[in-house]
């Protein structure tokens, strides 16, 4: 803009000089050339004012373009090598890429270019103002170079923290600077001795988020072991979703051996990542995956026993679960795993019960075949639990699926924990309905329309349950 303004000012000045009218009086313009520029000169002729002009030849005035295109009939010698090197570095600065290293490149090239330009102005042309301007440019660019170089320094973590970053956050493309921002919300690294309690049931507040760095901890309720937490897994991932800091742990957590736990201040961490949608998505994904991992362990448990569960397993009853043995586990860990993930097993158990109920109807000669779907009268489903299953779970599944995955121009957010919560609520509602309503009634003519509507409802409910478990990569149980 400055260059264009200066050019416009020069053009206007040139036009004014070229088109300037001759002064009034007895002066007469003659054909006198003024130097190499060919400008017109004036000559006073003798004689009275207003006399005749005789033998006067007027030279044609030069145009604006002739003036600016031909004002350098002879170029000056090439400038000093300092001037050339300065412009080479300016050229290199224009070629810097738009990256972090490119900003370093830009600042270094500008510093060198201004340095050589100042040396040229100082030692060759002796322009003090040019020296001062270039010195100011060097100082400004050096400050920006120092800041950028400081930000690009390698960020290192403690060995245990580095393992957490590599295992959990680096695969999701979380930068070291972003992870360091997360670590700033860290409360401490807590060292636990063997049999030391980390959290006490209904006594300890849920005001932290904890990740196991080393060792093993057992989660129990009413002095019954529920599951084991291994390194790089969270102690309180379920409490992250929908539990406030004013509430208390519903389980007890105790170290089975000397352990180290990374503890974040939960509210401070949530406030820190609230302004960063990417970090929010990362934590939702990692913590949701931690919950899904527990369901996957139950799926592996079922595979060990060929997909069978105890026949007498009912909600709220104290029945033993199957045992999962891992290589290297001692007898104490094996015994504690006997009751691992009770709620997740209850989901698979009710799925098996639902499939068995439908299979019994299809294979039993007592019941007539189902009519066409269009002929079923769903207005007969008047029980409160039936309305709950239809409207909250069958018709509510599409809404839940829309909230599980959220895609925009920059991020893709996946919330698998939403499916876990939805499935858990679904099977609890079905279990309540199964206890309160006798589904397979006697095949009397006046009872068949209600039976048909209920069987169709349960078939759709079973498809919804299997679809959700398939999304979580969990195999259903075929038999009880």
C-alpha positions as a Markdown table, in Angstrom:
| # | Residue | x | y | z |
|---|---|---|---|---|
| 1 | Unk | 0.0 | 0.0 | 0.0 |
| 2 | Unk | 2.8 | 2.4 | 0.8 |
| 3 | Unk | 4.5 | 1.6 | -2.5 |
| 4 | Unk | 1.2 | 2.2 | -4.4 |
| 5 | Unk | 0.6 | 5.5 | -2.5 |
| 6 | Unk | 4.1 | 6.7 | -3.3 |
| 7 | Unk | 3.7 | 5.8 | -7.0 |
| 8 | Unk | 0.4 | 7.6 | -7.2 |
| 9 | Unk | 1.9 | 10.7 | -5.6 |
| 10 | Unk | 4.8 | 10.7 | -8.1 |
| 11 | Unk | 2.4 | 10.4 | -11.0 |
| 12 | Unk | 0.3 | 13.3 | -9.8 |
| 13 | Unk | 3.5 | 15.4 | -9.3 |
| 14 | Unk | 4.8 | 14.5 | -12.7 |
| 15 | Unk | 1.5 | 15.5 | -14.4 |
| 16 | Unk | 1.5 | 18.8 | -12.6 |
| 17 | Unk | 5.0 | 19.6 | -13.8 |
| 18 | Unk | 4.4 | 18.5 | -17.3 |
| 19 | Unk | 1.0 | 20.3 | -17.7 |
| 20 | Unk | 1.9 | 23.5 | -15.9 |
| 21 | Unk | 0.7 | 26.5 | -17.9 |
| 22 | Unk | 3.1 | 29.4 | -18.9 |
| 23 | Unk | 3.1 | 32.5 | -16.8 |
| 24 | Unk | 1.2 | 35.6 | -17.9 |
| 25 | Unk | 3.2 | 38.5 | -19.3 |
| 26 | Unk | 5.5 | 39.1 | -22.2 |
| 27 | Unk | 7.4 | 35.8 | -21.7 |
| 28 | Unk | 7.1 | 33.5 | -24.8 |
| 29 | Unk | 7.8 | 29.8 | -24.8 |
| 30 | Unk | 10.4 | 29.0 | -27.3 |
| 31 | Unk | 11.8 | 25.8 | -28.7 |
| 32 | Unk | 14.7 | 25.6 | -26.2 |
| 33 | Unk | 15.4 | 22.2 | -25.0 |
| 34 | Unk | 16.1 | 21.9 | -21.2 |
| 35 | Unk | 18.7 | 19.2 | -20.8 |
| 36 | Unk | 18.2 | 15.6 | -21.5 |
| 37 | Unk | 14.6 | 15.6 | -20.3 |
| 38 | Unk | 13.5 | 17.7 | -23.2 |
| 39 | Unk | 11.6 | 20.2 | -21.1 |
| 40 | Unk | 10.5 | 23.5 | -22.6 |
| 41 | Unk | 12.3 | 26.7 | -21.7 |
| 42 | Unk | 11.1 | 30.4 | -21.9 |
| 43 | Unk | 12.8 | 33.3 | -23.7 |
| 44 | Unk | 11.8 | 36.9 | -23.5 |
| 45 | Unk | 11.7 | 38.5 | -26.9 |
| 46 | Unk | 12.4 | 42.3 | -27.3 |
| 47 | Unk | 9.6 | 44.5 | -28.5 |
| 48 | Unk | 6.5 | 45.9 | -27.1 |
| 49 | Unk | 4.1 | 43.8 | -25.2 |
| 50 | Unk | 1.6 | 42.1 | -27.4 |
| 51 | Unk | 3.9 | 42.2 | -30.4 |
| 52 | Unk | 3.8 | 39.6 | -33.2 |
| 53 | Unk | 5.6 | 36.3 | -32.7 |
| 54 | Unk | 8.0 | 35.6 | -35.4 |
| 55 | Unk | 9.8 | 32.4 | -36.3 |
| 56 | Unk | 8.8 | 30.6 | -33.1 |
| 57 | Unk | 8.9 | 26.8 | -33.0 |
| 58 | Unk | 7.2 | 24.9 | -30.1 |
| 59 | Unk | 8.6 | 21.5 | -29.1 |
| 60 | Unk | 6.0 | 18.7 | -28.5 |
| 61 | Unk | 5.4 | 18.1 | -24.8 |
| 62 | Unk | 6.5 | 14.6 | -23.4 |
| 63 | Unk | 3.7 | 12.3 | -22.2 |
| 64 | Unk | 3.5 | 11.0 | -18.7 |
| 65 | Unk | 4.5 | 7.5 | -19.8 |
| 66 | Unk | 7.6 | 8.8 | -21.7 |
| 67 | Unk | 8.6 | 10.6 | -18.5 |
| 68 | Unk | 8.4 | 7.5 | -16.3 |
| 69 | Unk | 9.7 | 5.0 | -18.8 |
| 70 | Unk | 12.7 | 7.0 | -20.1 |
| 71 | Unk | 13.8 | 8.8 | -16.9 |
| 72 | Unk | 16.7 | 6.4 | -16.5 |
| 73 | Unk | 18.6 | 6.5 | -19.8 |
| 74 | Unk | 21.7 | 5.1 | -17.9 |
| 75 | Unk | 21.4 | 2.7 | -15.0 |
| 76 | Unk | 23.7 | 3.0 | -12.0 |
| 77 | Unk | 26.2 | 0.2 | -11.2 |
| 78 | Unk | 24.9 | -2.9 | -9.2 |
| 79 | Unk | 24.8 | -2.4 | -5.5 |
| 80 | Unk | 27.2 | -3.9 | -3.0 |
| 81 | Unk | 27.2 | -7.6 | -2.1 |
| 82 | Unk | 25.6 | -6.8 | 1.3 |
| 83 | Unk | 22.6 | -5.4 | -0.4 |
| 84 | Unk | 22.3 | -8.5 | -2.6 |
| 85 | Unk | 22.6 | -10.9 | 0.3 |
| 86 | Unk | 20.0 | -9.0 | 2.3 |
| 87 | Unk | 17.5 | -9.4 | -0.5 |
| 88 | Unk | 18.3 | -13.1 | -0.9 |
| 89 | Unk | 17.4 | -13.6 | 2.7 |
| 90 | Unk | 14.2 | -11.6 | 2.3 |
| 91 | Unk | 13.3 | -13.8 | -0.6 |
| 92 | Unk | 13.9 | -16.9 | 1.5 |
| 93 | Unk | 11.7 | -15.5 | 4.2 |
| 94 | Unk | 8.8 | -15.3 | 1.7 |
| 95 | Unk | 9.2 | -19.0 | 0.9 |
| 96 | Unk | 8.8 | -20.2 | 4.5 |
| 97 | Unk | 6.0 | -22.8 | 4.9 |
| 98 | Unk | 3.1 | -22.3 | 7.2 |
| 99 | Unk | 4.2 | -24.6 | 10.0 |
| 100 | Unk | 5.9 | -24.3 | 13.3 |
| 101 | Unk | 9.4 | -24.9 | 11.8 |
| 102 | Unk | 8.4 | -22.5 | 9.0 |
| 103 | Unk | 7.9 | -19.7 | 11.5 |
| 104 | Unk | 11.4 | -20.3 | 12.8 |
| 105 | Unk | 12.6 | -20.2 | 9.2 |
| 106 | Unk | 10.8 | -16.9 | 8.6 |
| 107 | Unk | 12.2 | -15.1 | 11.6 |
| 108 | Unk | 15.8 | -16.3 | 11.1 |
| 109 | Unk | 15.7 | -15.2 | 7.4 |
| 110 | Unk | 14.2 | -11.8 | 8.3 |
| 111 | Unk | 16.9 | -11.3 | 11.0 |
| 112 | Unk | 19.7 | -12.1 | 8.6 |
| 113 | Unk | 18.1 | -10.0 | 5.8 |
| 114 | Unk | 17.8 | -7.0 | 8.1 |
| 115 | Unk | 21.3 | -7.5 | 9.4 |
| 116 | Unk | 22.9 | -7.4 | 6.0 |
| 117 | Unk | 20.6 | -4.5 | 5.0 |
| 118 | Unk | 21.8 | -2.6 | 8.0 |
| 119 | Unk | 25.5 | -3.4 | 7.3 |
| 120 | Unk | 25.0 | -2.1 | 3.7 |
| 121 | Unk | 23.4 | 1.1 | 5.0 |
| 122 | Unk | 26.1 | 1.6 | 7.6 |
| 123 | Unk | 29.3 | 0.8 | 5.7 |
| 124 | Unk | 28.4 | 1.5 | 2.1 |
| 125 | Unk | 25.7 | 4.2 | 1.9 |
| 126 | Unk | 26.0 | 5.8 | 5.4 |
| 127 | Unk | 22.3 | 6.1 | 5.9 |
| 128 | Unk | 21.7 | 6.4 | 9.6 |
| 129 | Unk | 17.9 | 6.2 | 9.4 |
| 130 | Unk | 18.2 | 2.9 | 7.4 |
| 131 | Unk | 20.5 | 1.5 | 10.1 |
| 132 | Unk | 18.0 | 2.4 | 12.9 |
| 133 | Unk | 15.0 | 0.9 | 11.0 |
| 134 | Unk | 16.8 | -2.3 | 10.4 |
| 135 | Unk | 18.1 | -2.5 | 13.9 |
| 136 | Unk | 14.4 | -2.2 | 15.2 |
| 137 | Unk | 13.4 | -5.0 | 12.7 |
| 138 | Unk | 16.1 | -7.3 | 14.0 |
| 139 | Unk | 15.0 | -6.8 | 17.7 |
| 140 | Unk | 11.3 | -7.5 | 16.9 |
| 141 | Unk | 12.0 | -10.6 | 14.9 |
| 142 | Unk | 14.5 | -11.9 | 17.5 |
| 143 | Unk | 11.8 | -11.6 | 20.2 |
| 144 | Unk | 9.3 | -13.6 | 18.1 |
| 145 | Unk | 12.0 | -16.1 | 17.2 |
| 146 | Unk | 12.8 | -16.7 | 20.9 |
| 147 | Unk | 9.1 | -17.2 | 21.8 |
| 148 | Unk | 8.5 | -19.7 | 18.9 |
| 149 | Unk | 11.8 | -21.6 | 19.7 |
| 150 | Unk | 10.7 | -21.8 | 23.3 |
| 151 | Unk | 7.3 | -23.3 | 22.3 |
| 152 | Unk | 9.0 | -25.8 | 20.1 |
| 153 | Unk | 11.2 | -27.2 | 22.8 |
| 154 | Unk | 10.7 | -31.0 | 23.4 |
| 155 | Unk | 8.2 | -31.8 | 26.2 |
| 156 | Unk | 9.2 | -34.7 | 28.4 |
| 157 | Unk | 7.3 | -36.6 | 31.1 |
| 158 | Unk | 8.2 | -38.9 | 33.9 |
| 159 | Unk | 8.5 | -42.6 | 32.8 |
| 160 | Unk | 5.1 | -43.7 | 34.1 |
| 161 | Unk | 3.4 | -40.6 | 32.7 |
| 162 | Unk | 5.1 | -41.2 | 29.4 |
| 163 | Unk | 3.7 | -44.7 | 29.2 |
| 164 | Unk | 0.2 | -43.3 | 29.9 |
| 165 | Unk | 0.6 | -40.8 | 27.1 |
| 166 | Unk | 1.9 | -43.4 | 24.6 |
| 167 | Unk | -0.8 | -46.0 | 25.5 |
| 168 | Unk | -3.9 | -43.8 | 25.8 |
| 169 | Unk | -3.5 | -40.3 | 24.4 |
| 170 | Unk | -0.9 | -40.4 | 21.6 |
| 171 | Unk | -3.0 | -42.9 | 19.4 |
| 172 | Unk | -5.8 | -40.3 | 19.5 |
| 173 | Unk | -3.4 | -37.6 | 18.2 |
| 174 | Unk | -3.3 | -35.6 | 21.4 |
| 175 | Unk | -0.1 | -33.5 | 21.3 |
| 176 | Unk | 2.3 | -33.3 | 24.1 |
| 177 | Unk | 1.4 | -29.7 | 24.7 |
| 178 | Unk | -2.3 | -30.7 | 25.1 |
| 179 | Unk | -1.4 | -33.6 | 27.4 |
| 180 | Unk | 0.7 | -31.3 | 29.5 |
| 181 | Unk | -2.3 | -29.0 | 29.8 |
| 182 | Unk | -4.3 | -32.0 | 31.1 |
| 183 | Unk | -1.5 | -32.8 | 33.6 |
| 184 | Unk | -1.7 | -29.3 | 35.0 |
| 185 | Unk | -5.1 | -30.4 | 36.5 |
| 186 | Unk | -3.3 | -33.3 | 38.3 |
| 187 | Unk | -3.8 | -33.3 | 42.1 |
| 188 | Unk | -1.0 | -35.8 | 42.9 |
| 189 | Unk | 0.4 | -39.3 | 42.3 |
| 190 | Unk | -0.8 | -41.3 | 45.2 |
| 191 | Unk | 1.2 | -44.2 | 46.5 |
| 192 | Unk | -0.8 | -47.0 | 48.0 |
| 193 | Unk | 0.5 | -49.8 | 50.2 |
| 194 | Unk | -0.9 | -53.3 | 50.1 |
| 195 | Unk | -4.5 | -53.5 | 51.5 |
| 196 | Unk | -4.6 | -49.7 | 51.8 |
| 197 | Unk | -8.0 | -48.2 | 50.9 |
| 198 | Unk | -8.2 | -45.7 | 48.1 |
| 199 | Unk | -12.0 | -45.0 | 48.5 |
| 200 | Unk | -14.5 | -46.1 | 51.2 |
| 201 | Unk | -18.0 | -47.1 | 50.3 |
| 202 | Unk | -20.5 | -44.2 | 51.1 |
| 203 | Unk | -17.8 | -42.3 | 52.8 |
| 204 | Unk | -15.4 | -41.0 | 50.1 |
| 205 | Unk | -16.7 | -38.2 | 47.8 |
| 206 | Unk | -16.4 | -38.6 | 44.1 |
| 207 | Unk | -14.2 | -35.5 | 43.5 |
| 208 | Unk | -11.4 | -37.0 | 41.4 |
| 209 | Unk | -10.6 | -39.0 | 38.3 |
| 210 | Unk | -8.0 | -41.7 | 39.0 |
| 211 | Unk | -5.8 | -43.7 | 36.6 |
| 212 | Unk | -3.8 | -46.7 | 37.8 |
| 213 | Unk | -0.1 | -46.3 | 36.9 |
| 214 | Unk | 1.2 | -49.5 | 38.5 |
| 215 | Unk | -0.1 | -52.3 | 40.7 |
| 216 | Unk | -3.6 | -53.7 | 41.0 |
| 217 | Unk | -6.7 | -52.6 | 42.9 |
| 218 | Unk | -9.9 | -54.4 | 43.8 |
| 219 | Unk | -13.4 | -52.8 | 43.6 |
| 220 | Unk | -15.9 | -54.2 | 46.1 |
| 221 | Unk | -19.4 | -53.5 | 47.4 |
| 222 | Unk | -20.8 | -54.8 | 50.7 |
| 223 | Unk | -17.5 | -56.7 | 51.2 |
| 224 | Unk | -18.0 | -58.6 | 47.9 |
| 225 | Unk | -15.4 | -58.2 | 45.2 |
| 226 | Unk | -16.7 | -56.8 | 41.9 |
| 227 | Unk | -13.7 | -56.5 | 39.6 |
| 228 | Unk | -10.0 | -55.8 | 39.4 |
| 229 | Unk | -8.5 | -52.6 | 38.0 |
| 230 | Unk | -5.2 | -53.1 | 36.2 |
| 231 | Unk | -2.6 | -50.5 | 35.1 |
| 232 | Unk | -3.7 | -47.9 | 32.5 |
| 233 | Unk | -7.3 | -48.3 | 33.6 |
| 234 | Unk | -9.5 | -45.9 | 35.5 |
| 235 | Unk | -10.8 | -46.5 | 39.0 |
| 236 | Unk | -13.8 | -44.2 | 38.7 |
| 237 | Unk | -14.7 | -44.0 | 35.0 |
| 238 | Unk | -18.4 | -44.8 | 35.6 |
| 239 | Unk | -18.6 | -41.9 | 38.0 |
| 240 | Unk | -17.3 | -39.5 | 35.3 |
| 241 | Unk | -20.7 | -39.6 | 33.6 |
| 242 | Unk | -23.7 | -38.2 | 35.4 |
| 243 | Unk | -22.3 | -38.2 | 39.0 |
| 244 | Unk | -21.6 | -34.9 | 40.8 |
| 245 | Unk | -18.8 | -34.2 | 43.2 |
| 246 | Unk | -21.2 | -34.0 | 46.1 |
| 247 | Unk | -22.1 | -37.7 | 45.8 |
| 248 | Unk | -20.2 | -40.6 | 47.4 |
| 249 | Unk | -18.6 | -43.7 | 46.1 |
| 250 | Unk | -21.0 | -46.7 | 46.1 |
| 251 | Unk | -18.0 | -49.1 | 46.2 |
| 252 | Unk | -14.8 | -49.5 | 48.1 |
| 253 | Unk | -11.4 | -49.6 | 46.3 |
| 254 | Unk | -8.4 | -51.3 | 47.9 |
| 255 | Unk | -4.9 | -51.9 | 46.7 |
| 256 | Unk | -4.0 | -55.6 | 46.3 |
| 257 | Unk | -0.3 | -54.7 | 46.1 |
| 258 | Unk | 1.9 | -51.6 | 46.2 |
| 259 | Unk | 0.3 | -49.3 | 43.6 |
| 260 | Unk | 0.6 | -45.9 | 42.2 |
| 261 | Unk | -2.4 | -43.9 | 41.1 |
| 262 | Unk | -2.5 | -40.7 | 39.1 |
| 263 | Unk | -5.2 | -38.5 | 40.6 |
| 264 | Unk | -6.8 | -35.6 | 38.7 |
| 265 | Unk | -9.0 | -32.9 | 40.3 |
| 266 | Unk | -12.2 | -33.7 | 38.6 |
| 267 | Unk | -13.9 | -30.3 | 38.5 |
| 268 | Unk | -10.7 | -28.6 | 37.5 |
| 269 | Unk | -10.1 | -31.0 | 34.7 |
| 270 | Unk | -13.7 | -30.6 | 33.4 |
| 271 | Unk | -13.4 | -26.8 | 33.4 |
| 272 | Unk | -10.0 | -27.1 | 31.7 |
| 273 | Unk | -11.2 | -29.2 | 28.7 |
| 274 | Unk | -14.6 | -27.5 | 28.5 |
| 275 | Unk | -13.3 | -24.9 | 26.0 |
| 276 | Unk | -11.6 | -27.6 | 23.8 |
| 277 | Unk | -14.0 | -29.8 | 22.0 |
| 278 | Unk | -11.2 | -32.1 | 20.9 |
| 279 | Unk | -10.0 | -32.9 | 24.4 |
| 280 | Unk | -13.6 | -33.4 | 25.5 |
| 281 | Unk | -14.1 | -35.9 | 22.8 |
| 282 | Unk | -10.8 | -37.7 | 23.8 |
| 283 | Unk | -11.9 | -38.1 | 27.4 |
| 284 | Unk | -15.4 | -39.2 | 26.5 |
| 285 | Unk | -13.8 | -41.8 | 24.2 |
| 286 | Unk | -11.2 | -43.1 | 26.6 |
| 287 | Unk | -13.5 | -43.3 | 29.6 |
| 288 | Unk | -16.3 | -44.8 | 27.5 |
| 289 | Unk | -13.9 | -47.3 | 26.2 |
| 290 | Unk | -12.9 | -48.1 | 29.8 |
| 291 | Unk | -16.5 | -48.9 | 30.6 |
| 292 | Unk | -16.9 | -51.0 | 27.4 |
| 293 | Unk | -13.7 | -52.9 | 28.4 |
| 294 | Unk | -15.4 | -54.2 | 31.5 |
| 295 | Unk | -18.3 | -55.5 | 29.4 |
| 296 | Unk | -15.8 | -57.2 | 27.1 |
| 297 | Unk | -14.3 | -59.0 | 30.1 |
| 298 | Unk | -17.7 | -60.5 | 30.8 |
| 299 | Unk | -18.0 | -61.5 | 27.2 |
| 300 | Unk | -14.7 | -63.4 | 27.5 |
| 301 | Unk | -16.0 | -65.0 | 30.7 |
| 302 | Unk | -19.1 | -66.3 | 28.9 |
| 303 | Unk | -16.9 | -67.7 | 26.1 |
| 304 | Unk | -14.9 | -69.8 | 28.7 |
| 305 | Unk | -18.1 | -71.5 | 29.8 |
| 306 | Unk | -19.5 | -72.0 | 26.2 |
| 307 | Unk | -22.1 | -69.3 | 26.7 |
| 308 | Unk | -23.9 | -70.7 | 29.8 |
| 309 | Unk | -25.0 | -68.9 | 32.9 |
| 310 | Unk | -26.5 | -70.2 | 36.1 |
| 311 | Unk | -30.3 | -70.9 | 35.8 |
| 312 | Unk | -31.1 | -69.3 | 39.2 |
| 313 | Unk | -29.4 | -66.0 | 38.5 |
| 314 | Unk | -31.9 | -63.2 | 39.3 |
| 315 | Unk | -31.6 | -59.5 | 39.9 |
| 316 | Unk | -30.3 | -58.7 | 43.3 |
| 317 | Unk | -29.5 | -62.3 | 44.3 |
| 318 | Unk | -26.1 | -63.1 | 45.6 |
| 319 | Unk | -25.0 | -65.8 | 43.1 |
| 320 | Unk | -21.4 | -66.6 | 42.1 |
| 321 | Unk | -20.1 | -65.5 | 38.7 |
| 322 | Unk | -17.8 | -67.4 | 36.5 |
| 323 | Unk | -14.1 | -67.1 | 37.0 |
| 324 | Unk | -11.6 | -65.6 | 34.5 |
| 325 | Unk | -8.1 | -66.7 | 35.1 |
| 326 | Unk | -5.2 | -64.6 | 33.7 |
| 327 | Unk | -1.7 | -65.8 | 33.3 |
| 328 | Unk | 0.4 | -64.7 | 36.2 |
| 329 | Unk | -2.5 | -64.1 | 38.6 |
| 330 | Unk | -2.3 | -65.5 | 42.0 |
| 331 | Unk | -5.0 | -67.4 | 43.9 |
| 332 | Unk | -6.2 | -64.2 | 45.6 |
| 333 | Unk | -6.9 | -62.4 | 42.3 |
| 334 | Unk | -8.6 | -65.5 | 40.9 |
| 335 | Unk | -11.0 | -65.6 | 43.9 |
| 336 | Unk | -11.8 | -61.9 | 43.6 |
| 337 | Unk | -12.6 | -62.3 | 40.0 |
| 338 | Unk | -15.3 | -64.7 | 41.0 |
| 339 | Unk | -17.8 | -61.8 | 41.2 |
| 340 | Unk | -16.4 | -59.5 | 38.5 |
| 341 | Unk | -18.8 | -57.1 | 36.7 |
| 342 | Unk | -22.1 | -58.2 | 38.2 |
| 343 | Unk | -24.3 | -55.7 | 36.3 |
| 344 | Unk | -22.7 | -56.5 | 32.9 |
| 345 | Unk | -23.4 | -60.3 | 33.5 |
| 346 | Unk | -27.0 | -59.4 | 34.3 |
| 347 | Unk | -27.3 | -57.8 | 30.9 |
| 348 | Unk | -26.1 | -61.0 | 29.1 |
| 349 | Unk | -28.3 | -63.1 | 31.4 |
| 350 | Unk | -31.5 | -61.2 | 30.5 |
| 351 | Unk | -30.5 | -61.3 | 26.8 |
| 352 | Unk | -30.3 | -65.1 | 27.0 |
| 353 | Unk | -33.6 | -65.3 | 28.9 |
| 354 | Unk | -35.3 | -63.1 | 26.3 |
| 355 | Unk | -34.0 | -65.3 | 23.4 |
| 356 | Unk | -35.0 | -68.5 | 25.3 |
| 357 | Unk | -38.6 | -67.1 | 25.7 |
| 358 | Unk | -38.9 | -66.4 | 22.0 |
| 359 | Unk | -37.4 | -69.8 | 21.0 |
| 360 | Unk | -39.8 | -71.6 | 23.4 |
| 361 | Unk | -42.8 | -69.8 | 21.7 |
| 362 | Unk | -41.6 | -70.6 | 18.2 |
| 363 | Unk | -40.8 | -74.3 | 18.9 |
| 364 | Unk | -43.7 | -75.2 | 21.2 |
| 365 | Unk | -46.7 | -76.8 | 19.5 |
| 366 | Unk | -48.9 | -75.4 | 22.1 |
| 367 | Unk | -48.9 | -71.9 | 20.6 |
| 368 | Unk | -50.3 | -70.9 | 17.2 |
| 369 | Unk | -48.0 | -69.3 | 14.6 |
| 370 | Unk | -47.8 | -65.5 | 14.7 |
| 371 | Unk | -50.0 | -63.6 | 12.4 |
| 372 | Unk | -48.7 | -60.9 | 10.0 |
| 373 | Unk | -47.2 | -57.9 | 11.7 |
| 374 | Unk | -49.9 | -55.6 | 10.2 |
| 375 | Unk | -52.6 | -57.8 | 11.8 |
| 376 | Unk | -51.2 | -57.5 | 15.3 |
| 377 | Unk | -53.2 | -55.2 | 17.6 |
| 378 | Unk | -50.6 | -53.2 | 19.6 |
| 379 | Unk | -53.3 | -51.1 | 21.3 |
| 380 | Unk | -53.7 | -54.1 | 23.6 |
| 381 | Unk | -50.3 | -53.3 | 25.2 |
| 382 | Unk | -51.7 | -51.4 | 28.1 |
| 383 | Unk | -49.4 | -52.4 | 31.0 |
| 384 | Unk | -47.2 | -49.6 | 32.3 |
| 385 | Unk | -44.0 | -51.7 | 31.8 |
| 386 | Unk | -45.0 | -52.4 | 28.2 |
| 387 | Unk | -45.3 | -48.6 | 27.5 |
| 388 | Unk | -41.9 | -48.1 | 29.1 |
| 389 | Unk | -40.3 | -50.8 | 26.8 |
| 390 | Unk | -41.9 | -49.5 | 23.7 |
| 391 | Unk | -41.5 | -45.7 | 24.0 |
| 392 | Unk | -38.3 | -45.4 | 26.0 |
| 393 | Unk | -36.2 | -48.2 | 24.5 |
| 394 | Unk | -37.7 | -49.5 | 21.1 |
| 395 | Unk | -38.6 | -46.1 | 19.9 |
| 396 | Unk | -35.8 | -44.4 | 21.8 |
| 397 | Unk | -33.0 | -46.4 | 20.2 |
| 398 | Unk | -32.6 | -44.1 | 17.1 |
| 399 | Unk | -32.2 | -41.1 | 19.3 |
| 400 | Unk | -29.5 | -42.8 | 21.4 |
| 401 | Unk | -27.6 | -43.8 | 18.2 |
| 402 | Unk | -27.7 | -40.2 | 17.0 |
| 403 | Unk | -26.0 | -39.1 | 20.2 |
| 404 | Unk | -23.3 | -41.8 | 20.1 |
| 405 | Unk | -21.5 | -40.4 | 17.1 |
| 406 | Unk | -21.2 | -36.7 | 16.3 |
| 407 | Unk | -19.2 | -35.7 | 13.2 |
| 408 | Unk | -18.3 | -32.2 | 12.2 |
| 409 | Unk | -15.6 | -30.6 | 10.0 |
| 410 | Unk | -12.8 | -31.1 | 12.4 |
| 411 | Unk | -13.7 | -33.9 | 14.9 |
| 412 | Unk | -15.5 | -37.2 | 15.2 |
| 413 | Unk | -16.9 | -37.8 | 18.7 |
| 414 | Unk | -17.8 | -41.4 | 19.7 |
| 415 | Unk | -19.6 | -42.0 | 23.1 |
| 416 | Unk | -19.9 | -45.8 | 23.6 |
| 417 | Unk | -20.8 | -45.3 | 27.2 |
| 418 | Unk | -24.2 | -44.0 | 26.1 |
| 419 | Unk | -25.0 | -47.4 | 24.6 |
| 420 | Unk | -23.9 | -49.1 | 27.8 |
| 421 | Unk | -26.1 | -47.0 | 29.9 |
| 422 | Unk | -29.0 | -47.5 | 27.5 |
| 423 | Unk | -28.6 | -51.3 | 27.4 |
| 424 | Unk | -28.4 | -51.5 | 31.2 |
| 425 | Unk | -31.6 | -49.6 | 31.6 |
| 426 | Unk | -33.3 | -51.7 | 28.9 |
| 427 | Unk | -32.6 | -55.1 | 30.5 |
| 428 | Unk | -33.6 | -53.8 | 33.9 |
| 429 | Unk | -36.9 | -52.7 | 32.5 |
| 430 | Unk | -37.3 | -56.0 | 30.8 |
| 431 | Unk | -36.4 | -57.9 | 33.9 |
| 432 | Unk | -39.1 | -56.0 | 35.9 |
| 433 | Unk | -41.6 | -56.6 | 33.1 |
| 434 | Unk | -40.8 | -60.3 | 33.1 |
| 435 | Unk | -41.4 | -60.6 | 36.8 |
| 436 | Unk | -44.6 | -58.6 | 36.9 |
| 437 | Unk | -46.4 | -59.9 | 33.7 |
| 438 | Unk | -47.0 | -63.5 | 32.7 |
| 439 | Unk | -46.1 | -63.4 | 29.0 |
| 440 | Unk | -46.7 | -67.0 | 27.8 |
| 441 | Unk | -50.3 | -67.4 | 28.9 |
| 442 | Unk | -52.6 | -70.2 | 28.0 |
| 443 | Unk | -53.4 | -70.1 | 24.2 |
| 444 | Unk | -57.1 | -69.3 | 24.7 |
| 445 | Unk | -58.8 | -67.5 | 21.9 |
| 446 | Unk | -59.6 | -64.3 | 23.9 |
| 447 | Unk | -55.9 | -64.1 | 25.1 |
| 448 | Unk | -54.2 | -64.7 | 21.8 |
| 449 | Unk | -54.3 | -61.1 | 20.5 |
| 450 | Unk | -52.5 | -59.8 | 23.6 |
| 451 | Unk | -50.0 | -62.7 | 23.3 |
| 452 | Unk | -49.3 | -61.9 | 19.7 |
| 453 | Unk | -48.7 | -58.2 | 20.4 |
| 454 | Unk | -46.4 | -59.1 | 23.3 |
| 455 | Unk | -44.3 | -61.6 | 21.3 |
| 456 | Unk | -43.8 | -59.0 | 18.5 |
| 457 | Unk | -42.8 | -56.4 | 21.1 |
| 458 | Unk | -40.3 | -58.8 | 22.6 |
| 459 | Unk | -38.9 | -59.8 | 19.2 |
| 460 | Unk | -38.2 | -56.1 | 18.4 |
| 461 | Unk | -36.7 | -55.6 | 21.8 |
| 462 | Unk | -34.4 | -58.6 | 21.4 |
| 463 | Unk | -33.3 | -57.2 | 18.0 |
| 464 | Unk | -32.5 | -53.8 | 19.6 |
| 465 | Unk | -30.5 | -55.5 | 22.4 |
| 466 | Unk | -28.5 | -57.7 | 20.0 |
| 467 | Unk | -27.8 | -54.6 | 17.8 |
| 468 | Unk | -26.5 | -52.6 | 20.7 |
| 469 | Unk | -24.2 | -55.4 | 21.9 |
| 470 | Unk | -22.9 | -55.9 | 18.4 |
| 471 | Unk | -21.9 | -52.3 | 18.3 |
| 472 | Unk | -19.9 | -52.9 | 21.4 |
| 473 | Unk | -18.4 | -56.0 | 19.8 |
| 474 | Unk | -19.9 | -58.3 | 22.5 |
| 475 | Unk | -21.4 | -61.7 | 21.7 |
| 476 | Unk | -24.8 | -62.5 | 23.1 |
| 477 | Unk | -25.4 | -65.6 | 25.3 |
| 478 | Unk | -27.5 | -68.3 | 23.5 |
| 479 | Unk | -28.5 | -70.3 | 26.6 |
| 480 | Unk | -28.9 | -69.9 | 30.3 |
